[in-house]
Amino acid sequence: MDKRSKPQARRAFLQRTGLQVAGLAALAPFAVATARAQDKLAPEMVMYQNEPKEGQRCSGCQHFQPPNACAIVNGNISPDGWCAVWAAKG
């Protein structure tokens, strides 16, 4: 195996991953509309975590429903949590 193939494979992986994340972000508004018409999404589907990410936390999201719920994501939601459909309160 050529030593140059590993960086190329790594670069291709990172490019694909970046495109997938960008695609998820682009589709988030559609997921929100679909979630309102159907059941809520599973936390795993939106990469929910109990910790904030880059200063974004559920308590600052327009979908958060105090004290511990979300209009989009099913289950117990921490005010300090975060997920991929996070949207700043307007």
N, C-alpha and C positions, 0 to 999 in steps of 0.2 A: 504494500500500500504506500502510495506516495505521501510524503510529509505535507504537501500542499493541499491534499484532499480534505484533511481534518478542518483547517480554517474555513475552507469553502463550504463544507457540510455544516459547520457551526453557523456561518453567515447565513446560509439558506434557511436553517432552522429559525434563527432569530428574525429573519425577514418574514417567514410564514407566521410566526407567533405574533409579530407586530401587526400584520395584516388581520389576523384573527381578532386581536384586541380592538383594533380600529373598527372592524366590522361589527363587533358587539356594541361598541359605543354608538355606532351609526344606527343600529337597530333598536337601541334602548327605547326611543319614543314609541315605536311600534309595539314593543313588549308591554309598555305601560298601557296603551290603549287596549291591547288584547287582554291584559290582566284584569282590567275593569269589567270587561264583558264576560270573563270566565273566572275560574277559581284563582286564588293567589298562587304565585310561583314558589317553588321550593327554594330555601335559602342557598342550596348548592348551585342552583341554576344561575344565580346572580352573584356568585362568589362572596356571599355574606360572611362577614367576620365580626367578632365581638369588639374589636379595637378600631379606632379611627384610622383613616389613611390620608396622609398628607394634609392634615387639618380638617378633613371632611368627616363629619360624624352624623349619624342618623338624626339626632336632635336638631340639626340644621338643614334637614332635607324636607322638601315640600310634601313628601309621601308619609312622613312619620306621624303616627297617631299616639300622643301621650296616653298613658305613661310608658307603654312598651309594645306597641303594635305598628304595623305598616299597611298602607293601602294596597301594596303590591306583593310584598313578601309574607309568606305564611309563618306563623310561629311567634315565639317570644323574641322581641327585638330590643336590643340594648340601646339606650339613647347615645351611648358612646360607640356603637357599631358602625359599619360601613358596608355598602354593596355596590355593584357595577351600575345600578340604575339610580344612583344618588343624584339628586338635582337640588340646587340651592333654593331655599325659600325665596319667593319673589316678592 
